[in-house]
């Protein structure tokens, strides 16, 4: 019995370590890679067989299925290409982000296929034909001299300040620990002349704790745990609320900001400080901004700023 219990304990420990490895960013399995590619392109993933899904993706991305290799290799290479896990250089999302930031001065939200269609309507007046690869290459040819997104690896320094904007309201009346917090990068961030974080890029955070109003006039509190924002090469940039971020937000806010769970939050344009408080409940309104800072030095394949060519309005 003791040996059996020892075996069970070892098994539980092993499973716990495996879960923590995957949580720390280990390479996802094939089914998760397929889900990630479909979600990046279409905003959702399918439920048919892996072979059917892969052939449909290859037809859409490349123009034809790649039947000469085994299914796992095909899934892996497509995942690396679309999601930029090979460092971002020349990846699908890297090129799309480059064109998007070139024409819109930010990264727009939504699935990649929809973003391509929107760019085609802006530039050509209508959605174009061909595979997604062909269509994206056509956009790159239009946006950049030489038909290539100019990419350069730079180091985003530790403690760099990032301005962020909340994209949906967050209220202490309804928020619960574990709820996602929706926000995006509010301004472009460059290292010298290389764009590393684009305005509009999404981020990941969650509600860490909600404290309801208490006695002695103490208002509610929302604690937010920030995880990361996505760089232009698709890599995750870890962020947090540190001393520099608090000071920058305090300086920008002046008397108009509100302290919410350790953050200094600035109201959206036209809002006053009182917009953050409803009775004793705390509300972070949509459009409110604050600052976070980068956890550590990080190498990013950024997009080199390129002057617009004469006659190419909007580039």
C-alpha positions as semicolon CSV with decimal commas, in nm:
position;residue;x (nm);y (nm);z (nm)
1;X;0,000;0,000;0,000
2;X;0,284;0,241;0,087
3;X;0,448;0,173;-0,250
4;X;0,116;0,234;-0,425
5;X;0,062;0,564;-0,243
6;X;0,418;0,667;-0,320
7;X;0,356;0,591;-0,689
8;X;0,036;0,801;-0,687
9;X;0,214;1,091;-0,519
10;X;0,494;1,076;-0,776
11;X;0,239;1,066;-1,059
12;X;0,054;1,370;-0,924
13;X;0,381;1,559;-0,887
14;X;0,482;1,464;-1,242
15;X;0,150;1,582;-1,383
16;X;0,177;1,906;-1,189
17;X;0,523;1,974;-1,329
18;X;0,402;1,898;-1,682
19;X;0,113;2,142;-1,642
20;X;0,347;2,412;-1,517
21;X;0,580;2,359;-1,814
22;X;0,298;2,410;-2,061
23;X;0,174;2,710;-1,863
24;X;0,522;2,860;-1,890
25;X;0,507;2,861;-2,270
26;X;0,618;2,519;-2,392
27;X;0,541;2,434;-2,753
28;X;0,170;2,345;-2,781
29;X;0,062;2,010;-2,921
30;X;-0,063;1,977;-3,280
31;X;-0,433;2,024;-3,198
32;X;-0,352;2,344;-3,004
33;X;-0,137;2,469;-3,292
34;X;-0,424;2,413;-3,534
35;X;-0,660;2,600;-3,303
36;X;-0,412;2,888;-3,277
37;X;-0,367;2,919;-3,656
38;X;-0,741;2,908;-3,728
39;X;-0,815;3,158;-3,452
40;X;-0,544;3,395;-3,579
41;X;-0,681;3,381;-3,934
42;X;-1,056;3,351;-3,880
43;X;-1,129;3,439;-3,518
44;X;-1,247;3,088;-3,433
45;X;-1,141;2,727;-3,483
46;X;-1,306;2,433;-3,653
47;X;-1,414;2,094;-3,518
48;X;-1,354;1,859;-3,814
49;X;-1,061;1,615;-3,848
50;X;-0,705;1,744;-3,833
51;X;-0,642;1,642;-4,195
52;X;-0,950;1,825;-4,323
53;X;-0,864;2,135;-4,124
54;X;-0,503;2,137;-4,239
55;X;-0,592;2,095;-4,606
56;X;-0,846;2,377;-4,581
57;X;-0,588;2,603;-4,417
58;X;-0,319;2,525;-4,674
59;X;-0,561;2,588;-4,959
60;X;-0,654;2,925;-4,808
61;X;-0,299;3,030;-4,715
62;X;-0,085;2,883;-4,993
63;X;-0,337;2,809;-5,270
64;X;-0,310;2,429;-5,250
65;X;-0,266;2,150;-4,993
66;X;0,086;2,023;-4,924
67;X;0,030;1,647;-4,945
68;X;0,401;1,560;-4,974
69;X;0,472;1,577;-4,598
70;X;0,322;1,419;-4,290
71;X;0,041;1,602;-4,116
72;X;0,235;1,689;-3,799
73;X;0,518;1,857;-3,992
74;X;0,264;2,052;-4,195
75;X;0,085;2,174;-3,883
76;X;0,412;2,269;-3,712
77;X;0,553;2,471;-4,002
78;X;0,225;2,651;-4,067
79;X;0,193;2,736;-3,698
80;X;0,546;2,879;-3,695
81;X;0,482;3,079;-4,012
82;X;0,143;3,223;-3,921
83;X;0,194;3,284;-3,550
84;X;0,555;3,398;-3,572
85;X;0,705;3,148;-3,332
86;X;1,021;3,134;-3,545
87;X;1,121;3,475;-3,414
88;X;0,890;3,683;-3,628
89;X;1,126;3,733;-3,922
90;X;0,916;3,702;-4,235
91;X;0,619;3,550;-4,055
92;X;0,268;3,606;-4,185
93;X;0,160;3,813;-3,884
94;X;0,482;4,015;-3,891
95;X;0,415;4,118;-4,251
96;X;0,048;4,190;-4,182
97;X;0,134;4,401;-3,878
98;X;0,386;4,590;-4,090
99;X;0,131;4,675;-4,359
100;X;-0,135;4,754;-4,100
101;X;0,088;4,994;-3,908
102;X;0,202;5,151;-4,235
103;X;-0,146;5,236;-4,361
104;X;-0,340;5,274;-4,035
105;X;-0,062;5,395;-3,802
106;X;-0,166;5,117;-3,563
107;X;-0,245;4,747;-3,553
108;X;-0,616;4,698;-3,604
109;X;-0,809;4,435;-3,415
110;X;-0,978;4,128;-3,559
111;X;-0,886;3,808;-3,742
112;X;-0,607;3,828;-3,999
113;X;-0,832;3,746;-4,294
114;X;-1,069;4,029;-4,202
115;X;-0,779;4,269;-4,157
116;X;-0,649;4,182;-4,506
117;X;-0,993;4,242;-4,656
118;X;-1,020;4,579;-4,478
119;X;-0,677;4,684;-4,605
120;X;-0,767;4,579;-4,960
121;X;-1,084;4,789;-4,946
122;X;-0,884;5,088;-4,820
123;X;-0,608;5,056;-5,080
124;X;-0,770;4,900;-5,389
125;X;-1,137;4,974;-5,330
126;X;-1,236;4,608;-5,325
127;X;-1,139;4,267;-5,187
128;X;-0,879;4,094;-5,403
129;X;-0,858;3,734;-5,523
130;X;-0,589;3,471;-5,469
131;X;-0,444;3,292;-5,168
132;X;-0,390;3,481;-4,844
133;X;-0,014;3,468;-4,908
134;X;-0,053;3,625;-5,252
135;X;-0,287;3,891;-5,123
136;X;-0,058;3,980;-4,832
137;X;0,247;3,997;-5,060
138;X;0,053;4,234;-5,287
139;X;-0,018;4,458;-4,989
140;X;0,347;4,452;-4,884
141;X;0,453;4,546;-5,240
142;X;0,219;4,846;-5,223
143;X;0,324;4,953;-4,875
144;X;0,702;4,917;-4,880
145;X;0,984;5,004;-5,115
146;X;1,133;4,683;-5,254
147;X;0,829;4,478;-5,157
148;X;0,965;4,377;-4,817
149;X;0,876;4,480;-4,464
150;X;1,202;4,627;-4,327
151;X;1,282;4,427;-4,013
152;X;1,560;4,480;-3,762
153;X;1,628;4,302;-3,433
154;X;1,655;4,547;-3,143
155;X;1,648;4,522;-2,765
156;X;1,350;4,672;-2,585
157;X;1,504;4,779;-2,254
158;X;1,382;4,669;-1,915
159;X;1,149;4,923;-1,749
160;X;1,049;5,084;-2,079
161;X;0,714;5,257;-2,021
162;X;0,410;5,147;-2,221
163;X;0,088;5,348;-2,228
164;X;-0,219;5,124;-2,235
165;X;-0,591;5,184;-2,284
166;X;-0,877;4,982;-2,137
167;X;-1,115;4,868;-2,413
168;X;-1,411;4,770;-2,195
169;X;-1,533;4,893;-1,857
170;X;-1,438;4,715;-1,537
171;X;-1,656;4,751;-1,229
172;X;-1,607;4,627;-0,875
173;X;-1,979;4,547;-0,867
174;X;-1,948;4,274;-1,132
175;X;-1,579;4,184;-1,166
176;X;-1,450;3,861;-1,014
177;X;-1,102;3,723;-0,962
178;X;-0,984;3,552;-1,280
179;X;-1,192;3,766;-1,517
180;X;-0,999;3,885;-1,824
181;X;-0,913;4,256;-1,841
182;X;-0,939;4,396;-2,193
183;X;-0,679;4,653;-2,296
184;X;-0,447;4,750;-2,580
185;X;-0,132;4,953;-2,640
186;X;-0,229;5,322;-2,666
187;X;0,076;5,462;-2,846
188;X;0,347;5,333;-3,079
189;X;0,672;5,248;-2,900
190;X;1,002;5,270;-3,088
191;X;1,360;5,174;-3,011
192;X;1,546;5,439;-3,209
193;X;1,360;5,424;-3,543
194;X;1,237;5,065;-3,505
195;X;0,874;5,001;-3,411
196;X;0,853;4,731;-3,142
197;X;0,505;4,783;-2,993
198;X;0,231;4,915;-3,216
199;X;-0,067;5,122;-3,115
200;X;-0,369;4,892;-3,102
201;X;-0,170;4,579;-3,010
202;X;-0,360;4,365;-2,762
203;X;-0,250;4,259;-2,417
204;X;-0,336;4,000;-2,156
205;X;-0,433;4,069;-1,793
206;X;-0,681;3,943;-1,539
207;X;-0,855;4,056;-1,225
208;X;-0,642;3,938;-0,933
209;X;-0,871;4,048;-0,650
210;X;-1,188;4,249;-0,588
211;X;-1,251;4,404;-0,248
212;X;-1,601;4,538;-0,193
213;X;-1,675;4,860;0,003
214;X;-1,598;4,823;0,373
215;X;-1,661;5,002;0,698
216;X;-1,507;5,338;0,791
217;X;-1,571;5,477;0,440
218;X;-1,325;5,250;0,263
219;X;-1,411;5,223;-0,107
220;X;-1,398;4,909;-0,317
221;X;-1,070;4,802;-0,480
222;X;-0,985;4,620;-0,803
223;X;-0,640;4,461;-0,827
224;X;-0,529;4,382;-1,183
225;X;-0,249;4,139;-1,267
226;X;-0,089;4,233;-1,598
227;X;0,077;3,954;-1,797
228;X;0,203;4,076;-2,136
229;X;0,144;4,273;-2,454
230;X;0,216;4,146;-2,804
231;X;0,508;4,296;-2,997
232;X;0,498;4,352;-3,374
233;X;0,676;4,018;-3,427
234;X;0,411;3,833;-3,227
235;X;0,630;3,775;-2,923
236;X;0,499;3,829;-2,572
237;X;0,645;4,123;-2,377
238;X;0,593;4,074;-2,001
239;X;0,469;4,388;-1,822
240;X;0,378;4,499;-1,471
241;X;0,283;4,803;-1,264
242;X;0,614;4,922;-1,120
243;X;0,738;5,241;-0,957
244;X;0,823;5,407;-1,288
245;X;0,479;5,327;-1,433
246;X;0,303;5,464;-1,124
247;X;0,509;5,784;-1,132
248;X;0,448;5,838;-1,505
249;X;0,073;5,785;-1,460
250;X;0,067;6,015;-1,157
251;X;0,249;6,288;-1,350
252;X;0,013;6,254;-1,649
253;X;-0,300;6,237;-1,436
254;X;-0,242;6,531;-1,206
255;X;-0,561;6,580;-1,006
256;X;-0,778;6,400;-1,263
257;X;-0,661;6,046;-1,201
258;X;-0,789;5,779;-0,968
259;X;-0,595;5,522;-0,769
260;X;-0,741;5,178;-0,835
261;X;-0,569;4,879;-0,678
262;X;-0,226;5,039;-0,697
263;X;-0,278;5,184;-1,048
264;X;-0,312;5,550;-1,131
265;X;-0,583;5,548;-1,398
266;X;-0,655;5,843;-1,626
267;X;-1,009;5,904;-1,745
268;X;-1,102;5,896;-2,114
269;X;-1,119;6,225;-2,303
270;X;-1,392;6,445;-2,152
271;X;-1,425;6,240;-1,834
272;X;-1,368;6,379;-1,488
273;X;-1,210;6,208;-1,190
274;X;-1,553;6,136;-1,039
275;X;-1,637;5,910;-1,333
276;X;-1,432;5,641;-1,164
277;X;-1,647;5,623;-0,852
278;X;-2,014;5,531;-0,834
279;X;-2,103;5,556;-0,467
280;X;-1,837;5,339;-0,306
281;X;-1,794;5,110;-0,606
282;X;-1,496;5,147;-0,838
283;X;-1,534;5,169;-1,216
284;X;-1,255;5,176;-1,474
285;X;-1,436;5,315;-1,781
286;X;-1,370;5,217;-2,139
287;X;-1,106;5,447;-2,281
288;X;-0,928;5,501;-1,949
289;X;-0,549;5,485;-1,973
290;X;-0,252;5,413;-1,750
291;X;0,109;5,303;-1,777
292;X;0,290;4,972;-1,733
293;X;0,657;4,889;-1,765
294;X;0,857;4,612;-1,930
295;X;0,980;4,338;-1,695
296;X;1,314;4,263;-1,864
297;X;1,534;4,336;-2,166
298;X;1,382;4,164;-2,469
299;X;1,502;4,123;-2,827
300;X;1,226;4,198;-3,079
301;X;1,222;4,179;-3,457
302;X;1,085;4,529;-3,505
303;X;0,973;4,721;-3,811
304;X;1,210;4,993;-3,931
305;X;1,039;5,326;-3,987
306;X;1,034;5,410;-4,357
307;X;0,947;5,749;-4,501
308;X;0,647;5,751;-4,734
309;X;0,739;5,758;-5,099
310;X;0,628;6,073;-5,280
311;X;0,295;6,031;-5,447
312;X;0,192;5,738;-5,224
313;X;-0,068;5,914;-5,012
314;X;-0,146;5,743;-4,685
315;X;0,177;5,539;-4,675
